[in-house]
Amino acid sequence: MNEANIRAFLQELKETLPGVNRQSEEDRLIYAHGCYPVEYKWILQGKYKYLPTAVVLPGNAQEVAAVDAARAQVQKVQTIPFGGGSGIVGGSIPEDGEIIIDVKKLRDFSINAVNGTATGGAGLSGADFENLLNAQGFTAGHYPQSFQSAVLGGMASTRAGSLETFSTKYGKMDDMVNSLEVVLPDGRMLKTPSAPKRSTGPELKELFLGAEGVYGIVTAVEMKIYPVPEKRAFEAYTFPTTAQGLEAIRRFVQAGIRPAVSPPVRRGRGNTQDRALRLRGRLRPADNGLRGP
């Protein structure tokens, strides 16, 4: 990147948004990595391989817009949006000294029980968002392994989802998002329509879901929410082979039975024939005949 342009950009931020810029080596090192295993290897090897030029911490969506507007006035200044730092694929590595824009201060929360939606700032972690919902009797049903650290903006920007997120029942992150608030690269703000379905025009939220900040920085996420279940049942079943376990999953899902979690996992070590269809809890032998539809 052009060092003169970077200095001009940081000076502009200093004048218009005093206090949002961090340039100490400690701050830069903190934001230089996520949870990619190779990044930890670099830390152990000594001097870290890649550091951002600076870290910017806007306090709200308007400040994010001001940061992008200032950057748009200066060419050849590259930025990387940063959330919880829980990514495991190296997507936030500042390979060319990019400037990090941290969204963790964006923590607004509101709920619309009539519409069955709740809106959280991009910096709310999955756990914080779920706890706020639970306090009012609702759930989003999204429980990734990075639940405690991943934030809403990051989860939307990466289409987060795995077998551990109750996705059989509630879907993945891109199924749960109703609308997005986004700051575009030139500093303009965009709110995609809140209506879940429209008969005309493209679904603009799809442009930003999974885009990892390339087309805009997500500043707020409106999610679908559901009443907290009155009861949860936890069971697991064993099958002689993985193929039989997967066949059982196929049959009950196609029959309209959708438990919150239904991944097949191996139980124990060294026994490749001992597989479990884990629905959480105790294990029970399944009917090897796989009767049913």
C-alpha positions in Angstrom: 0.0 0.0 0.0 1.0 3.6 -0.5 2.5 4.9 2.7 1.8 8.5 2.0 -1.9 7.7 1.4 -2.0 5.7 4.6 -0.6 8.6 6.6 -3.1 10.9 5.0 -6.0 8.6 5.9 -4.9 8.1 9.5 -4.4 11.9 9.9 -8.0 12.4 8.6 -9.3 10.0 11.1 -7.3 11.7 13.9 -9.0 15.0 13.0 -12.6 13.7 12.4 -12.8 10.8 14.8 -10.2 11.3 17.6 -9.6 8.3 19.7 -10.7 5.6 17.3 -7.2 4.8 16.0 -4.7 2.4 17.6 -1.1 2.0 16.4 0.8 0.5 19.2 2.6 -2.8 18.4 0.6 -4.6 21.1 -2.7 -3.5 19.6 -1.5 -4.4 16.1 -0.3 -7.9 17.2 -3.6 -8.6 19.0 -5.5 -7.9 15.8 -3.0 -9.6 13.5 -4.5 -13.1 13.8 -7.6 -15.1 14.3 -7.8 -18.8 15.3 -6.1 -20.2 12.1 -3.6 -22.9 13.4 -0.9 -21.5 11.1 -1.2 -18.1 12.8 -0.4 -19.7 16.2 2.6 -21.4 14.7 3.9 -17.9 13.5 3.4 -16.6 17.1 5.5 -19.4 18.5 8.2 -18.9 15.9 9.0 -15.4 17.3 8.5 -12.1 15.5 5.0 -12.2 13.9 4.9 -12.5 10.1 2.1 -10.0 9.3 1.0 -6.9 11.3 -1.7 -4.4 10.4 -0.6 -0.8 9.9 -3.2 0.4 12.4 -6.4 -0.7 14.2 -9.6 1.5 14.0 -12.3 1.0 16.6 -15.5 2.9 15.6 -18.2 3.2 18.3 -21.3 3.0 16.1 -22.4 2.6 12.5 -22.1 6.3 11.7 -18.4 6.2 12.7 -17.9 3.1 10.5 -19.5 5.1 7.7 -17.1 8.1 8.5 -14.1 5.7 8.4 -15.1 4.3 5.0 -15.9 7.8 3.6 -12.4 9.0 4.6 -10.8 5.9 3.1 -12.8 6.5 -0.1 -11.1 9.9 -0.5 -7.6 8.3 -0.4 -6.7 5.7 -3.0 -4.7 2.5 -2.3 -5.7 2.2 1.4 -6.9 -1.3 2.1 -9.0 -2.3 5.2 -10.1 -5.6 6.8 -13.3 -5.8 8.9 -12.7 -7.6 12.2 -15.2 -9.1 14.5 -14.6 -11.8 17.1 -11.3 -13.1 15.6 -12.6 -16.7 15.7 -12.0 -17.5 12.0 -10.0 -20.6 11.3 -9.1 -20.1 7.6 -6.9 -17.0 7.8 -9.4 -14.6 6.3 -8.3 -11.7 8.4 -4.5 -12.0 7.9 -3.1 -8.5 7.0 -0.7 -9.8 4.4 -0.1 -6.3 3.0 -0.3 -4.3 6.2 -4.0 -3.5 5.8 -5.8 -1.4 8.4 -8.1 -3.4 10.7 -11.6 -2.0 11.3 -12.9 -3.6 14.5 -16.8 -3.7 14.9 -17.0 -5.1 18.5 -18.3 -1.8 19.9 -21.4 -2.0 17.8 -23.6 -3.8 20.4 -27.1 -2.3 20.1 -30.0 -4.7 20.6 -33.8 -4.5 19.9 -36.5 -7.1 19.6 -39.8 -7.2 17.7 -41.9 -10.0 19.2 -44.8 -9.3 16.8 -42.6 -9.8 13.7 -40.6 -12.6 15.3 -37.3 -10.8 14.7 -34.5 -9.2 16.8 -31.7 -6.8 15.6 -28.2 -6.9 17.1 -25.2 -4.8 16.4 -22.4 -6.4 14.4 -20.2 -6.6 17.5 -22.6 -8.6 19.7 -21.3 -12.2 20.2 -23.5 -15.1 19.5 -23.7 -15.8 23.3 -24.6 -12.3 24.2 -27.3 -12.1 21.5 -28.8 -15.5 22.6 -28.7 -14.5 26.3 -30.5 -11.2 25.6 -33.1 -13.2 23.6 -33.5 -15.9 26.3 -34.2 -13.2 28.9 -37.4 -12.3 26.9 -38.3 -15.9 26.2 -36.9 -16.2 22.7 -34.0 -18.0 20.9 -32.2 -17.6 17.6 -31.2 -21.3 17.6 -27.6 -20.6 16.4 -24.9 -22.3 18.4 -21.6 -22.5 16.5 -18.5 -23.8 18.2 -17.3 -20.2 18.3 -20.5 -19.2 20.1 -18.7 -17.3 22.9 -16.5 -15.2 20.6 -17.9 -15.0 17.1 -20.0 -11.8 16.5 -23.1 -11.3 14.5 -21.4 -9.2 11.8 -18.8 -11.9 11.3 -21.2 -14.7 11.3 -23.3 -13.0 8.6 -20.3 -12.1 6.5 -19.1 -15.7 6.5 -22.5 -17.5 6.3 -21.5 -19.2 9.5 -22.9 -22.7 10.2 -22.0 -26.2 11.2 -23.5 -29.4 12.4 -23.4 -28.1 15.9 -25.7 -25.2 15.4 -29.1 -26.8 15.6 -29.2 -26.2 11.9 -31.5 -29.2 11.1 -34.3 -27.3 12.9 -33.4 -23.6 12.6 -31.2 -23.5 9.6 -27.7 -21.9 9.1 -26.8 -18.3 9.6 -27.9 -17.3 6.1 -31.3 -18.9 6.7 -31.7 -17.0 9.9 -30.8 -13.5 8.7 -33.9 -11.4 7.8 -32.1 -8.2 6.8 -28.8 -6.4 7.1 -27.5 -2.9 7.8 -24.3 -2.3 5.8 -21.8 0.5 5.3 -20.7 0.6 1.6 -17.1 1.2 0.5 -17.8 4.9 -0.2 -19.3 5.5 3.3 -23.0 5.3 2.3 -25.3 3.3 4.6 -27.7 0.6 3.2 -30.5 -1.2 5.0 -31.8 -4.2 3.1 -35.6 -4.7 3.2 -37.0 -6.3 6.3 -39.7 -8.2 4.5 -38.6 -11.8 4.4 -39.8 -12.3 0.8 -40.5 -9.9 -2.1 -42.0 -10.6 -5.5 -39.8 -8.1 -7.4 -36.1 -7.3 -7.6 -33.1 -9.1 -6.2 -32.5 -10.0 -2.6 -29.9 -7.5 -1.7 -28.9 -9.2 1.5 -27.5 -12.1 -0.5 -24.9 -9.7 -1.9 -23.4 -9.3 1.6 -24.0 -12.7 3.2 -20.7 -14.6 2.9 -18.9 -11.7 1.2 -16.5 -11.2 4.1 -16.8 -7.4 3.9 -15.7 -7.1 0.3 -18.9 -5.2 -0.8 -19.6 -3.5 2.5 -19.1 -3.8 6.3 -22.1 -5.3 8.1 -23.0 -3.1 11.1 -26.3 -4.7 12.2 -28.1 -8.0 11.7 -31.8 -8.6 11.9 -32.4 -12.2 12.8 -35.5 -14.5 12.9 -36.3 -15.6 16.4 -38.5 -18.3 18.0 -40.0 -19.0 21.4 -37.7 -20.9 23.7 -38.8 -24.6 23.5 -40.9 -25.6 26.5 -39.0 -28.9 26.7 -35.8 -30.4 25.3 -35.2 -34.2 24.9 -31.7 -35.5 24.5 -31.1 -38.9 23.1 -28.6 -40.7 20.9 -28.7 -44.0 19.0 -26.0 -46.4 17.9 -25.8 -48.0 14.5 -23.5 -50.8 13.3 -22.2 -48.7 10.4 -22.0 -45.1 9.3 -24.0 -45.9 6.2 -27.0 -47.2 8.3 -26.8 -44.1 10.5 -26.9 -41.8 7.5 -29.7 -43.7 6.0 -31.8 -43.3 9.2 -31.1 -39.6 9.1 -32.3 -39.3 5.5 -35.5 -41.2 6.3 -36.6 -39.2 9.3 -35.7 -35.9 7.8 -37.6 -36.7 4.6 -40.5 -37.8 6.8 -40.6 -34.3 8.3 -39.0 -35.1 11.6 -36.4 -32.4 12.3 -34.5 -32.7 15.5 -32.3 -29.7 16.4 -29.0 -31.7 16.0 -28.5 -34.9 14.0 -24.9 -35.4 13.1 -23.4 -38.9 12.9 -20.3 -39.3 15.0 -18.0 -42.1 16.0 -18.2 -43.3 19.5 -14.9 -44.5 21.2 -11.6 -45.1 19.5 -10.3 -47.8 17.2 -13.7 -49.3 16.4 -14.7 -48.2 13.0 -17.9 -50.1 13.1 -19.2 -48.4 16.3 -21.0 -45.3 15.1 -23.5 -43.1 16.8 -26.3 -40.9 15.6 -25.9 -38.2 18.2 -29.0 -36.4 19.3 -27.2 -35.5 22.6 -27.5 -37.5 25.7 -27.4 -41.3 26.3 -26.7 -43.8 23.6 -29.3 -46.5 22.7 -29.0 -49.3 20.2 -31.0 -48.6 17.1 -33.1 -51.1 15.2 -30.7 -52.6 12.6 -33.6 -53.3 10.3 -34.1 -49.5 9.7 -37.8 -50.1 9.5 -40.0 -47.1 8.5 -40.5 -44.9 5.5 
